[in-house]
Amino acid sequence: MDVSQFESDLRVRIAAAQEAFAQAERDEDYYAMDVRTGELKSLHRMAAENGVLLEPAENGPVEA
């Protein structure tokens, strides 16, 4: 996998996790919110470790 594909896949995963977090928040599902928070932190850490600069919208609701 080339770098651009990795970056693209990472951005897709971040967007999906953010949407899942937002849905959990709307549903008041606090367990799912915790799970998605952990997932987003992990994805943000992966981005930072691999030099992927995230757009501000990709940082919410959890910042690395």
Summary of the structure (lengths in Angstrom):
residues: 64
radius of gyration: 11.9
end to end distance: 24.4
largest distance: 38.6
contacts: 168
relative contact order: 0.19
helix: 75%
strand: 0%
